[in-house]
């Protein structure tokens, strides 16, 4: 059993490892290891594998073998997801939102959760439970960096990882905010480069992302 406070402290540690957490939707287990190796070599050690494909758990298991990588599960929605993700080797969980049941499951199974929130009310509910690190999602649709900056004024206790519509064009806007530890984005692993096996190209994109100031 871990507390919400402990989960948030661990999530914040992970968020501070690099400016960008790659958000990965992988449907081919064969690319799992070389993709993770390219991203880690480029300076992005924390990897979020979303549970949106039939092979996602196998991908997490395979990527977990890559030296220097810290692999977590995204789109975690239920206790069943928590159990399956942890069994596959996930070291953290990410969710688009947060429910009491999901938070309780992650705490009970000792899987640090980065819970999603988009409004002040959602953030205050997380704070009541003890969470002080969260995912701002969907970032651009929820008002972007301007909205997150505004929310930071009355709620400075929470540190965020904005995800959803974050790109090289706007990442710096988020990373320049005092309440942002890192951002989540998929641009570092574009589908065409993954499909063609352009691992050098992906490593180059990761290096660019890892060099973003914050």
Secondary structure by P-SEA (a helix, b strand, c coil): cccaaaaaaaaaaaaaccccccccccccccaaaaaaaaaaaacccbbbbbccccaaaaaaaaaaacccccccccccccaaaaaaaaaacccbbbbccccaaaaaaaaaaccccccccccaaaaaaaaaacccbbbcccccccccaaaaaaaaaccccbbbbcccccccccaaaaaaccccccccccccccaaaaaacaaaaaaaaaaaaaaccc
